[in-house]
């Protein structure tokens, strides 16, 4: 079962020596965001249920803990997430676990449907913004629930992926049940904006920003989902990247000659962006905050190593 203990994971750091050409085949893990919502849906199952392709990430372990403490019996074996219905439900999502994932309100909705009441904390997850849950609460009220708020944020939130990748010079080709990825003419600068589906997903913006530091010219990214999603920029700048933000608009001027840096990732996507920058940088970099990477990408580092990346994982920070 994925661990929910972060004591040692917070102390880990990865050292990456850039400039190595990556080549080979890797299996893409199950979607974190999809899995978290399916985990919540298991609360509503009347029979034992098994989900295949569960990502081996820390958030999976957190959900198992929530399910156990609210009544549903759950186990994880490899990539199989199995549950059995509860004999009775305890409709209180504990603060220590509920504040660590973003789908707390989704799990709360399922518990509300099961038991007729629920108490839950504000969602957690990445710390680059406040997680608003207005629509979740409105749905609960529409279903007849009386909602009592204590300190919750209630402000509203304001086929782009493939097309933006193509504009940036990234070529995706289907082959043998998988996808080949190449950049035949090198990275290209883009002008784009994030948006809800089918727009370009905000969760890929930090990684794309790191990639665009290697493109000739100036790229402009209008972050329309999370205007404050720029925690990756100071660390990218430490590598020598010419990146900055003016309100929700991020600019990346390239091509930047990146050099090794000692940096820390503050959330899942920021940590991933720093890994990308380190792979392109000259020299050996140290990236801390691997707890965040493990929350979203359980086996990314071994996969990169299998593709030829020069990296090691330190158990403790020096």
C-alpha positions in Angstrom: 0.0 0.0 0.0 1.4 3.5 -0.8 2.5 5.1 2.4 0.9 8.1 4.0 4.0 8.9 6.1 5.8 11.9 4.7 8.5 12.1 7.4 11.3 10.6 5.3 9.9 11.6 1.9 10.2 15.3 2.9 13.9 14.7 3.4 14.6 13.2 0.0 16.3 15.0 -2.8 17.1 13.9 -6.4 20.4 14.7 -8.1 20.2 15.0 -11.9 23.0 15.6 -14.3 21.6 17.2 -17.4 22.5 16.9 -21.1 21.8 13.2 -21.4 19.7 12.2 -24.4 16.6 10.3 -23.4 15.4 7.4 -25.5 13.4 4.3 -25.0 9.9 3.2 -24.0 8.0 3.9 -20.7 4.6 3.1 -19.5 2.4 6.0 -18.5 0.9 5.7 -15.0 -2.8 6.0 -14.4 -4.2 9.5 -14.2 -4.0 11.0 -10.7 -7.0 13.3 -11.1 -9.2 10.6 -12.6 -8.1 8.0 -10.0 -8.9 10.4 -7.1 -12.5 10.9 -8.3 -13.0 7.1 -8.9 -11.7 6.4 -5.4 -14.4 8.7 -4.1 -17.0 6.9 -6.2 -16.2 3.6 -4.5 -18.0 4.9 -1.4 -21.2 4.6 -3.4 -20.6 0.9 -4.5 -22.9 -1.7 -3.0 -20.6 -4.5 -3.9 -16.8 -5.2 -3.7 -15.1 -3.2 -6.4 -11.6 -3.3 -8.0 -10.1 -0.5 -10.0 -7.2 -1.4 -12.3 -4.4 1.0 -13.1 -4.3 2.9 -9.8 -1.3 5.2 -9.7 1.3 4.3 -7.1 1.3 7.8 -5.5 1.0 9.2 -2.0 -2.5 10.6 -2.6 -3.7 7.0 -3.2 -2.5 6.1 0.3 -4.2 9.2 1.8 -7.5 8.2 0.2 -7.1 4.6 1.6 -6.7 6.2 5.1 -9.8 8.3 4.6 -11.9 5.4 3.4 -10.8 3.2 6.4 -11.6 6.0 8.9 -15.0 6.6 7.3 -16.0 3.0 7.0 -15.1 1.6 3.6 -12.5 -1.1 3.6 -9.8 -0.5 1.0 -6.6 -2.2 -0.1 -4.0 -1.5 -2.7 -2.0 -4.3 -4.4 0.3 -3.2 -7.2 -2.0 -1.1 -9.4 -5.2 -2.6 -8.1 -7.3 -0.5 -5.8 -10.0 -2.8 -4.1 -12.8 -1.8 -1.8 -15.6 -3.5 0.1 -18.7 -1.6 1.3 -18.8 -0.4 4.9 -21.0 -2.1 7.5 -21.7 1.4 8.7 -20.4 4.8 7.8 -18.7 7.4 10.0 -19.3 10.6 8.0 -16.4 12.7 9.2 -13.4 13.2 7.0 -10.5 13.7 9.4 -8.6 17.0 9.1 -5.2 15.4 9.0 -6.0 13.5 5.8 -8.7 15.7 4.2 -6.4 18.7 4.0 -3.8 16.7 2.0 -5.8 16.0 -1.2 -7.8 18.1 -3.5 -10.9 15.8 -3.9 -12.0 16.1 -0.2 -15.3 17.7 -1.3 -15.9 14.9 -3.8 -15.5 12.3 -1.1 -17.7 14.3 1.2 -20.4 14.3 -1.4 -20.3 10.5 -1.6 -20.5 10.2 2.2 -23.4 12.7 2.3 -25.3 10.5 -0.2 -24.5 7.4 1.9 -25.2 8.7 5.4 -27.3 11.9 5.0 -24.7 14.1 6.7 -21.0 14.8 6.5 -18.3 17.0 8.1 -15.1 17.7 6.1 -12.2 20.1 6.1 -11.2 22.5 3.3 -9.4 20.7 0.4 -5.6 20.5 0.4 -3.1 19.4 -2.2 -0.8 21.9 -3.9 -0.3 25.3 -2.2 -0.1 27.6 -5.2 -3.7 28.7 -4.7 -6.9 28.4 -2.7 -9.2 25.5 -3.6 -12.7 26.9 -4.1 -15.6 24.4 -3.7 -18.6 26.6 -4.5 -20.1 24.2 -7.1 -19.7 21.2 -4.7 -21.6 23.0 -2.0 -24.2 24.2 -4.4 -24.8 20.7 -5.6 -25.2 19.5 -2.0 -27.8 22.2 -1.3 -29.6 21.4 -4.5 -29.8 17.8 -3.3 -31.5 19.1 -0.1 -28.6 19.4 2.3 -28.3 22.2 4.8 -24.7 23.5 4.4 -22.9 25.2 7.3 -19.6 26.9 6.5 -16.8 27.5 8.8 -13.8 29.3 7.2 -14.4 27.9 3.7 -13.3 29.9 0.6 -16.4 30.5 -1.6 -15.2 32.7 -4.5 -16.0 31.4 -8.0 -13.4 30.1 -10.5 -12.7 31.8 -13.8 -8.6 20.2 -28.0 -5.9 22.7 -26.5 -3.2 20.2 -25.3 -2.4 18.6 -28.6 -2.6 21.8 -30.6 -0.4 23.7 -28.2 2.1 20.9 -28.2 2.2 20.9 -32.0 2.7 24.7 -32.0 5.6 24.2 -29.5 7.3 21.7 -31.9 6.2 18.6 -29.9 5.1 15.8 -32.2 2.9 13.0 -31.0 2.4 9.9 -33.1 0.3 6.8 -32.3 2.2 3.5 -32.7 1.7 0.0 -31.5 -0.8 0.8 -28.9 1.3 3.7 -27.5 2.5 7.1 -28.5 5.9 8.3 -29.7 7.0 11.7 -28.7 9.6 13.7 -30.6 10.7 17.3 -31.2 12.1 17.0 -34.8 12.7 20.7 -35.4 13.4 21.7 -31.8 11.2 23.6 -29.3 9.3 26.6 -30.7 8.0 29.7 -28.8 4.2 29.8 -28.4 1.4 32.3 -27.5 -1.3 30.4 -25.6 -3.7 30.4 -22.6 -4.8 27.7 -20.2 -8.5 26.9 -19.9 -11.1 24.3 -19.0 -11.5 21.3 -21.2 -11.0 21.3 -24.2 -8.5 24.1 -23.5 -4.9 23.6 -22.5 -4.9 22.1 -19.0 -3.4 24.3 -16.2 -1.7 21.2 -14.7 0.6 21.0 -17.7 1.5 24.7 -17.7 4.6 24.5 -15.4 6.1 21.7 -17.3 5.4 23.4 -20.6 7.0 26.6 -19.2 10.2 24.7 -18.4 10.2 23.2 -21.9 9.7 26.6 -23.5 12.9 28.0 -21.9 14.7 26.0 -24.6 12.7 27.5 -27.5 14.0 30.4 -29.6 12.0 33.6 -29.1 9.5 34.7 -26.4 6.6 32.6 -25.3 3.6 34.0 -23.5 1.3 31.9 -21.3 -1.9 33.4 -20.0 -2.8 31.4 -16.9 -6.6 31.7 -16.8 -7.4 29.0 -14.4 -5.0 29.7 -11.5 -3.7 33.2 -12.0 -1.2 32.7 -9.1 0.3 29.5 -10.5 3.9 30.7 -10.8 5.7 29.0 -7.9 8.0 27.3 -10.4 9.3 30.5 -11.9 11.9 31.5 -9.2 13.4 28.0 -9.2 13.5 28.0 -13.1 15.3 31.3 -12.9 17.8 29.8 -10.5 18.8 27.5 -13.5 19.3 30.6 -15.6 15.9 30.6 -17.3 14.6 34.0 -18.5 11.1 33.7 -17.0 8.8 36.1 -15.2 5.2 36.8 -14.4 3.1 39.9 -14.7 -0.2 39.0 -13.0 -1.5 35.9 -14.7 0.8 36.2 -17.7 4.0 34.2 -17.8 6.7 34.9 -20.3 9.7 32.7 -21.1 12.5 34.0 -23.3 14.8 31.5 -24.9 16.8 29.8 -25.7 18.2 29.9 -22.2 21.5 28.2 -21.4 20.5 26.4 -18.2 23.1 25.5 -15.6 22.9 23.2 -12.5 21.0 24.6 -9.5 20.0 23.5 -6.0 16.2 24.1 -5.9 13.0 22.9 -4.2 9.6 22.1 -5.7 6.7 23.6 -3.8 3.9 21.5 -5.5 3.5 18.6 -7.8 3.7 20.3 -11.2 6.4 22.7 -10.1 8.6 19.8 -8.9 8.1 18.2 -12.3 9.0 21.4 -14.1 12.3 21.5 -12.2 13.1 17.9 -13.1 12.6 18.9 -16.8 14.9 21.9 -16.3 17.5 19.8 -14.6 17.5 17.3 -17.5 18.3 20.2 -19.9 20.8 21.9 -17.6 24.6 21.6 -17.7 26.0 20.0 -14.6 24.5 18.1 -11.7 21.4 19.7 -10.0 19.8 18.9 -6.7 16.0 19.1 -6.5 14.3 18.9 -3.1 10.6 18.5 -2.4 10.4 15.0 -3.8 7.4 14.4 -1.6 5.4 16.6 -4.0 6.6 14.6 -7.0 5.7 11.3 -5.3 2.2 12.7 -4.7 1.6 12.9 -8.4 4.1 10.8 -10.3 4.9 7.6 -8.4 7.6 6.1 -10.7 8.6 9.1 -12.9 12.3 9.0 -11.7 12.8 5.3 -12.4 11.2 5.7 -15.8 13.5 8.7 -16.6 16.5 6.6 -15.5 15.4 3.8 -17.8 15.3 6.3 -20.7 18.9 7.3 -20.0 18.6 10.1 -17.4 21.6 10.4 -15.1 20.0 10.7 -11.7 20.3 9.5 -8.1 17.9 9.8 -5.1 19.4 10.9 -1.8 17.7 9.7 1.4 18.5 12.9 3.2 19.3 16.4 2.3 23.0 17.3 2.9 
